[in-house]
């Protein structure tokens, strides 16, 4: 099985959820389902970073052009249509 990125599994979690989620909720779902193995003490920060690099409207020095997420006013993330 091909190893997926954090962003890819976050997309899977949000598609399955069908509703916006916080970084903590997305991280917990990834861990509960065994979708990704983190090699860090703070997986939530890794998930948040991976999402925000691909967030519409967030300007970060390490942003990527392939944007898949949007950060809502309540701090939750959703998928772009």
C-alpha positions in Angstrom: 0.0 0.0 0.0 1.3 3.4 -1.0 2.1 5.7 2.0 -0.2 8.7 2.0 0.6 12.2 3.2 -1.0 13.9 6.2 -2.9 16.1 3.9 -4.3 13.1 2.0 -5.5 11.4 5.1 -7.0 14.7 6.4 -8.9 15.0 3.2 -10.2 11.5 3.6 -11.3 12.2 7.2 -13.1 15.4 6.2 -14.9 13.7 3.2 -16.1 11.0 5.5 -17.2 13.4 8.2 -19.2 15.6 5.8 -18.8 18.5 8.2 -16.0 21.0 9.3 -13.6 19.8 12.0 -10.9 21.2 14.1 -7.3 20.1 13.8 -7.6 18.2 17.0 -10.7 16.3 15.8 -9.0 15.5 12.4 -5.9 14.3 14.3 -8.0 12.1 16.6 -9.9 10.6 13.7 -6.6 9.8 11.9 -5.2 8.1 15.0 -8.4 6.2 15.8 -8.6 4.8 12.2 -4.8 4.2 12.0 -4.6 6.2 8.8 -1.1 7.6 9.5 1.8 6.9 11.8 3.2 10.1 13.4 6.8 10.3 14.5 6.3 13.3 16.7 5.1 14.2 20.2 2.6 16.7 18.8 0.7 15.1 15.9 -2.0 17.9 16.0 0.6 20.5 15.1 1.7 18.4 12.2 -1.9 18.0 11.0 -2.6 21.7 11.4 0.6 22.7 9.5 -0.1 20.3 6.6 -3.7 21.6 6.3 -2.7 25.3 6.6 -0.1 25.0 3.9 -2.9 24.0 1.6 -5.5 26.5 2.9 -7.3 29.0 0.7 -6.6 32.6 1.9 -3.8 31.7 4.4 -0.5 33.2 3.3 2.4 31.2 4.7 6.0 31.2 3.5 5.7 27.4 2.9 2.2 27.5 1.3 1.6 25.3 -1.7 -0.4 26.2 -4.8 -2.6 23.0 -4.6 -5.2 24.3 -2.1 -7.7 21.8 -0.7 -8.9 23.3 2.5 -10.5 26.4 3.9 -10.3 27.7 7.5 -13.6 28.9 8.8 -14.2 31.7 11.3 -14.7 29.3 14.2 -11.2 27.7 13.5 -12.6 24.6 11.9 -11.4 23.3 8.5 -13.5 22.2 5.6 -12.7 21.0 2.1 -12.9 23.3 -0.9 -15.5 22.3 -3.4 
